[in-house]
Amino acid sequence: MSDLRLQDLSAALTALQLLTLNHPELPAPSADVSTVFPDRLRLAFHEGLADFEAWREALGLASEAVELRLWGRASGSLRGSVTYAGATVELIGFLQVATLEEPGEEAAG
C-alpha cells in the first residue's frame, strides 16, 4: 500500500481545478496526476500542436523553454514546464514529422 494519500496530490489537483476555472476556453488535454511525481500535473496533446501552443501561451511558457524530442524520422514531442498554483505543470505535444524524400528516391520510384 502506498504511503501517499489523496491529499498528497493536492498541488497537482488544485492546479488542474484552477486551470479549469481560469481557462475554460482552452482545448481539453489528456491530464495525468501520478503518485510517482505528486506535485506534477502532466497535460498531453495528441491532436496536433495548435492545442499545445494555446496552452503554452496561456501559461506564459516561453517558446525558448520548449524542448523538441525526435524519435526516429517520423515522430516526436514538444515539452515544457511551468509552475502554476504550487505544482509543476508539464505540457507535452506529440507530433508527426513530415518525412522528406532522400535525394535519389524520387528517381528510383
Residue, then its C-alpha position, 0 to 999 in steps of 0.5 A: m500500500s502506498d504511503l501517499r494519500l489523496q491529499d498528497l496530490s493536492a498541488a497537482l489537483t488544485a492546479l488542474q481545478l484552477l486551470t479549469l476555472n481560469h481557462p475554460e476556453l482552452p482545448a481539453p488535454s489528456a491530464d495525468v496526476s501520478t503518485v510517482f511525481p505528486d506535485r506534477l500535473r502532466l497535460a498531453f496533446h495528441e491532436g496536433l500542436a495548435d492545442f499545445e501552443a494555446w496552452r503554452e501561451a496561456l501559461g506564459l511558457a516561453s517558446e525558448a523553454v520548449e524542448l523538441r524530442l525526435w524519435g526516429r524520422a517520423s515522430g516526436s514531442l514538444r515539452g515544457s514546464v511551468t509552475y502554476a498554483g504550487a505544482t509543476v505543470e508539464l505540457i507535452g505535444f506529440l507530433q508527426v514529422a513530415t518525412l522528406e524524400e532522400p535525394g535519389e528516391e524520387a528517381a528510383g520510384 
